[in-house]
Amino acid sequence: MPTTERLTYAWCFDHAALHVFPQASTHWCTAAWSALDSTDRNKALNEKQNRFGAARFLDELPREQQLALRHIKPDKHHPHE
């Protein structure tokens, strides 16, 4: 029986994109992202919309949400490949 790799979906506020990380690996993006509790791409995008609305970048969020997510902001930005 084939095994299905578990994935973590996350909205990246530096790249304004949905990232997908295999749960068993190191996350390749070290920018500011927030994990979404979803099992597939469409559900992840719906959750992103519910939690963050139309905001694509961190500075588009209300100040309260920016401060709550500040812990995800690294000292340096390393763009993904």
C-alpha distances in whole Angstrom, upper triangle without the diagonal:
4,7,10,13,16,19,22,25,28,32,34,38,39,37,37,33,30,28,24,23,20,20,20,22,26,27,29,32,34,36,37,34,33,29,28,26,24,20,21,24,26,26,27,30,31,31,33,35,36,36,38,39,40,41,39,41,42,46,45,44,47,48,47,43,44,45,42,40,42,40,38,40,40,43,43,41,38,37,33,33
4,7,10,13,16,19,22,25,28,30,34,35,33,33,30,26,24,20,20,16,17,17,19,23,24,25,28,31,33,34,30,30,26,25,24,21,18,18,21,23,23,24,27,28,28,30,32,33,34,35,37,37,38,36,38,39,42,42,41,44,45,44,40,41,42,39,37,39,37,34,37,37,40,39,37,35,33,30,29
4,6,9,13,16,19,22,26,28,31,32,31,31,27,24,22,18,17,13,14,13,16,20,21,23,25,28,30,30,27,26,23,22,20,19,15,16,19,21,21,21,25,26,26,27,30,31,31,32,34,35,35,33,35,36,39,39,38,41,42,41,37,38,39,36,34,36,34,31,34,34,37,36,34,32,31,27,27
4,6,9,13,15,19,22,24,28,29,27,27,24,20,18,14,14,11,11,12,14,18,18,20,22,25,27,27,24,23,20,19,17,15,12,12,15,18,18,18,21,22,22,24,26,27,27,29,30,31,31,30,31,32,36,35,34,37,39,37,34,34,36,33,30,33,31,28,31,31,34,33,31,29,28,25,25
4,6,10,13,16,19,21,25,26,24,25,21,18,15,12,10,7,8,8,11,14,15,16,19,22,23,24,21,20,17,17,16,14,11,12,14,17,17,16,20,22,21,22,25,26,26,27,29,30,29,27,29,29,33,33,32,35,36,35,31,32,33,30,28,30,28,25,27,27,31,30,28,26,25,21,21
4,7,10,13,17,19,23,24,23,23,20,16,14,10,9,6,6,8,10,13,13,16,17,20,21,22,18,17,14,13,12,11,8,10,13,16,15,14,17,19,18,19,22,23,22,24,26,27,27,25,26,27,31,30,29,32,33,31,28,28,30,27,24,27,25,22,25,25,29,28,26,24,24,21,21
4,6,10,13,15,19,20,19,19,16,12,10,6,6,5,5,8,10,12,11,13,14,17,18,18,15,14,11,11,10,9,7,8,10,13,13,11,14,16,15,16,19,20,20,21,23,24,23,21,23,23,27,27,26,29,30,29,25,25,27,24,21,24,22,19,22,22,26,25,23,21,20,17,19
4,6,10,12,16,17,17,17,14,10,8,6,5,6,6,10,10,11,9,12,12,14,15,15,11,10,7,7,8,8,8,9,10,13,12,9,13,15,13,13,17,18,16,18,20,21,20,19,20,20,24,23,22,25,26,25,21,22,23,20,18,20,18,16,18,19,23,22,20,19,19,16,18
4,7,10,13,15,14,13,10,7,6,5,6,9,9,13,13,13,11,12,12,14,14,13,10,9,6,6,7,7,8,8,7,10,9,6,9,12,10,10,13,15,14,15,17,17,17,15,17,17,21,20,19,22,24,23,19,20,22,19,16,19,18,15,17,19,22,22,19,19,17,15,17
4,6,9,12,11,11,8,6,5,6,8,11,12,15,14,14,10,12,10,12,11,10,6,5,4,5,9,9,11,11,10,12,11,8,9,12,10,8,12,14,12,12,14,15,14,12,13,14,17,17,16,19,20,20,16,16,18,16,13,15,15,12,14,16,19,19,16,16,15,14,16
4,6,9,9,7,6,5,6,9,11,15,15,19,18,16,13,13,11,12,10,9,5,5,7,7,11,11,14,13,11,12,12,8,8,11,10,7,10,12,10,9,12,12,10,8,10,10,14,13,13,16,18,18,14,14,16,15,12,14,15,11,13,15,18,18,15,16,14,13,16
4,6,6,6,5,6,7,10,12,15,16,19,17,16,12,12,9,10,7,6,4,7,9,10,14,15,17,16,14,16,16,12,12,15,13,10,13,15,13,11,14,13,11,8,8,9,12,13,13,16,17,18,14,13,16,15,11,13,14,10,10,12,15,14,12,12,11,11,14
4,6,5,7,9,10,14,15,19,20,23,21,19,15,15,11,11,8,6,6,8,11,13,17,18,20,19,17,18,18,14,13,16,15,11,13,15,13,10,13,12,8,6,4,5,9,9,10,13,14,15,12,10,13,13,10,11,13,10,9,12,14,14,11,13,12,13,16
4,6,8,11,11,15,16,20,21,23,21,18,15,14,10,10,6,6,7,11,14,16,20,20,23,21,19,21,21,17,16,19,18,15,17,19,17,14,16,15,11,8,6,7,10,11,13,16,16,18,15,13,15,16,13,12,14,11,9,11,13,11,8,10,9,10,14
4,5,8,9,13,15,18,20,23,20,18,15,13,10,11,8,9,9,12,14,16,19,20,21,20,17,18,20,16,15,18,18,14,16,19,17,15,16,14,12,8,8,10,12,13,15,18,19,21,18,16,19,19,15,16,17,14,13,14,16,14,10,10,8,9,11
4,7,9,13,16,19,21,24,22,20,17,15,12,14,11,10,9,11,14,14,18,18,20,18,15,16,17,14,12,15,15,11,13,16,15,12,13,11,9,5,6,9,11,11,12,16,18,19,16,15,18,18,15,16,18,14,14,16,18,17,14,14,12,12,15
4,6,10,13,16,18,21,19,18,15,14,11,13,11,11,9,11,12,13,16,15,17,15,12,13,15,11,10,13,14,10,12,16,15,13,14,12,11,8,9,12,15,14,15,19,21,21,18,17,20,20,16,18,19,15,16,17,20,18,15,15,12,11,13
4,7,10,13,15,18,17,17,13,13,11,14,12,12,9,10,10,10,13,12,13,11,8,10,11,8,8,11,11,9,12,14,14,13,14,13,12,10,12,14,17,16,16,20,22,22,18,18,21,20,16,19,19,15,16,18,21,20,17,16,14,12,14
4,7,10,12,15,14,13,10,9,8,11,11,11,8,10,9,10,13,12,13,12,9,12,13,10,11,14,13,12,15,17,16,15,17,17,16,13,14,15,19,19,19,22,23,24,20,19,22,20,17,19,18,15,16,17,20,18,15,14,12,10,12
4,7,9,12,11,12,9,9,10,13,13,14,11,11,9,10,12,11,11,10,9,12,13,10,12,15,14,13,17,19,18,18,20,20,19,16,17,19,22,22,22,25,26,26,22,22,24,22,19,21,20,16,18,19,22,21,18,16,15,12,13
4,6,8,7,8,6,8,9,12,13,14,11,12,10,11,13,12,12,12,12,15,15,13,15,18,17,16,19,21,20,20,22,23,21,19,20,20,24,24,24,27,28,27,23,23,25,23,19,21,19,16,18,18,21,20,18,16,15,12,13
4,6,6,8,8,10,12,15,17,18,15,15,12,13,14,13,12,12,13,17,17,15,17,20,19,19,22,23,22,23,25,26,25,23,23,24,28,28,27,30,31,30,26,26,28,25,22,24,22,19,21,21,24,23,21,19,18,15,16
4,6,8,8,11,13,15,17,18,15,14,11,13,12,13,12,13,15,18,17,15,18,20,19,19,23,23,22,23,26,27,25,24,24,24,28,28,27,30,30,29,25,25,26,24,21,23,20,18,20,20,24,23,22,20,20,17,19
4,7,9,12,15,16,19,20,18,17,15,16,16,16,15,17,18,22,21,19,22,24,22,23,26,27,25,27,29,30,29,27,27,27,31,31,30,33,33,32,29,28,29,27,24,25,22,20,22,22,25,24,23,21,21,18,19
4,6,8,12,13,16,18,16,17,15,17,17,18,17,18,19,22,22,19,22,25,23,23,26,27,26,26,29,29,28,25,25,25,29,30,29,32,32,31,28,27,28,26,23,24,21,18,20,19,22,21,20,17,18,15,16
4,6,9,10,13,15,14,15,14,17,18,19,19,19,20,23,23,20,22,25,23,22,26,27,25,25,28,28,26,24,23,23,26,28,27,30,30,29,26,25,25,24,20,21,18,16,17,16,18,17,16,14,15,13,14
4,6,7,10,12,11,12,11,14,16,17,17,17,17,21,20,17,19,22,20,19,22,24,22,22,24,25,22,20,19,19,23,24,24,27,27,26,23,22,23,21,18,18,16,13,14,13,16,15,14,12,12,10,12
4,6,9,12,11,14,13,16,19,19,19,19,18,21,22,18,20,23,22,20,23,25,23,23,25,25,22,19,19,19,23,24,24,27,27,27,24,22,24,23,19,19,18,14,15,13,16,14,12,9,9,7,9
4,6,8,8,11,12,15,18,18,19,19,18,21,21,17,18,21,20,18,21,23,21,20,22,22,19,16,15,16,19,20,21,24,24,24,21,19,21,20,16,16,15,11,12,11,13,11,9,7,7,6,9
4,7,8,11,13,16,19,20,22,22,20,23,23,19,20,23,21,19,22,24,21,20,23,22,20,17,15,15,18,20,20,23,22,22,20,17,18,18,14,14,12,9,9,7,10,8,7,6,8,8,11
4,6,10,12,15,19,20,22,22,20,22,22,18,19,21,20,17,20,22,19,17,20,19,16,14,11,11,14,16,16,19,19,20,17,14,16,16,12,12,11,8,7,6,9,8,5,6,7,8,12
4,7,10,13,17,18,21,21,19,21,20,17,17,19,17,14,17,19,16,14,17,17,14,12,9,8,12,13,13,16,16,16,13,11,12,12,8,8,9,5,5,7,10,10,8,10,11,12,15
4,7,10,13,15,17,17,16,18,17,13,14,16,14,11,14,16,13,12,15,15,13,11,10,9,13,14,13,16,16,16,13,12,14,12,9,10,10,6,8,10,13,13,11,12,12,12,16
4,6,10,12,15,15,15,16,15,11,12,14,11,9,13,13,10,10,14,15,13,12,12,10,14,15,13,15,16,15,12,11,13,11,8,10,10,7,10,12,16,17,15,16,16,16,19
4,7,9,11,13,12,14,12,9,11,13,10,9,13,13,11,12,15,17,15,14,15,14,18,18,16,18,19,18,14,15,16,14,11,14,13,10,13,15,19,19,18,18,18,16,19
4,6,9,10,10,11,9,6,9,10,7,7,11,11,9,11,14,15,15,14,16,15,19,18,16,19,20,19,15,16,18,15,13,16,16,13,16,19,22,23,21,21,20,19,21
4,7,9,11,12,9,7,10,11,8,10,13,12,11,14,16,18,18,18,19,19,22,22,19,21,23,21,18,19,21,17,16,19,18,16,19,22,25,26,24,24,24,22,24
4,6,8,9,6,5,9,9,7,10,12,12,12,15,16,18,19,18,20,21,24,23,21,23,25,24,20,22,23,20,19,22,21,19,22,24,28,28,25,25,24,22,24
4,7,9,7,7,11,11,11,13,15,16,16,18,19,21,22,21,23,24,27,26,24,27,29,27,24,25,27,24,22,25,24,22,24,26,30,29,27,26,25,22,24
4,6,5,6,9,10,11,12,14,15,16,18,19,20,20,19,22,23,26,25,24,27,29,28,24,25,28,25,23,26,25,22,25,26,30,29,27,26,24,21,22
4,6,5,6,9,10,10,12,14,15,16,16,17,18,16,19,21,24,22,22,25,27,27,23,24,26,24,22,25,25,21,23,25,29,28,25,24,21,19,20
4,5,5,6,9,10,11,12,14,15,15,15,17,16,20,21,24,22,21,24,27,26,23,24,27,25,23,26,26,23,25,27,31,30,27,26,24,22,23
4,5,5,6,9,10,10,12,14,14,16,17,17,20,21,24,22,21,23,26,25,21,23,25,23,21,24,24,22,24,27,30,30,27,27,25,23,25
4,5,5,6,9,10,10,12,13,14,15,14,17,18,21,19,18,21,23,22,18,20,22,20,18,21,21,18,21,23,26,26,23,23,22,20,22
4,5,5,6,9,10,10,10,11,12,12,15,16,19,17,16,19,22,22,18,19,22,20,18,21,22,19,21,23,27,26,23,23,21,20,22
4,5,5,6,9,10,9,11,13,13,17,18,20,18,17,19,22,21,18,20,23,20,19,22,23,21,23,26,29,29,26,27,25,23,25
4,5,5,6,8,9,12,13,13,16,16,19,17,15,17,20,19,15,17,20,17,16,19,20,18,20,23,27,27,25,25,24,23,25
4,5,5,6,7,9,9,10,12,13,16,14,12,15,17,17,13,15,17,15,14,17,18,16,18,21,24,24,22,22,21,20,23
4,6,5,4,6,8,10,13,14,16,13,12,14,17,17,14,16,19,17,16,19,21,19,20,23,27,27,24,25,23,23,25
4,6,6,9,11,13,15,15,17,15,13,14,17,16,13,16,18,16,16,19,21,19,21,25,28,28,26,27,26,25,28
4,6,9,10,12,13,13,15,13,10,12,14,13,10,12,15,12,12,16,17,16,18,21,24,25,23,25,24,24,27
4,6,6,8,10,10,12,9,7,9,12,12,8,10,13,12,11,14,16,15,16,20,23,23,21,23,22,22,25
4,6,8,11,12,13,10,8,10,14,14,11,13,16,16,15,18,20,18,19,23,26,26,24,25,24,24,27
4,6,9,11,12,8,9,11,15,16,13,14,18,18,16,19,21,19,20,23,25,25,23,24,22,22,25
4,6,7,8,5,6,9,12,13,11,11,15,15,13,15,18,16,16,19,22,22,19,21,20,20,23
4,7,9,7,8,12,14,16,13,12,16,16,14,15,18,15,15,18,20,19,17,18,16,17,19
4,6,5,7,11,12,14,12,10,14,14,12,13,15,13,12,15,17,16,14,16,15,16,19
4,5,6,9,9,11,9,6,10,11,8,9,12,10,9,13,15,15,13,16,16,17,21
4,5,8,8,11,10,7,10,13,11,11,14,13,12,15,16,17,15,18,18,20,23
4,7,9,11,10,9,12,14,12,13,17,16,15,18,20,20,18,21,20,21,24
4,6,8,6,6,10,10,10,11,15,14,14,18,20,21,19,22,21,22,26
4,5,5,6,9,10,11,12,16,16,16,20,21,23,22,25,25,26,29
4,5,5,6,9,10,10,14,15,14,18,19,21,21,24,24,26,30
4,5,5,6,9,10,13,14,15,18,20,22,22,25,26,27,31
4,5,5,6,8,11,12,13,16,19,21,20,23,23,24,28
4,5,5,6,9,10,10,14,16,17,17,20,20,22,26
4,5,5,8,10,10,14,15,18,18,21,22,24,28
4,6,7,9,11,14,17,19,19,22,23,24,28
4,5,6,7,11,14,16,16,18,19,20,24
4,5,5,9,11,13,14,17,18,20,24
4,6,8,10,13,14,16,18,20,23
4,6,10,11,11,13,15,16,20
4,7,8,9,11,13,15,19
4,5,7,9,12,14,18
4,7,10,13,16,19
4,6,10,13,16
4,6,9,13
4,6,9
4,7
4
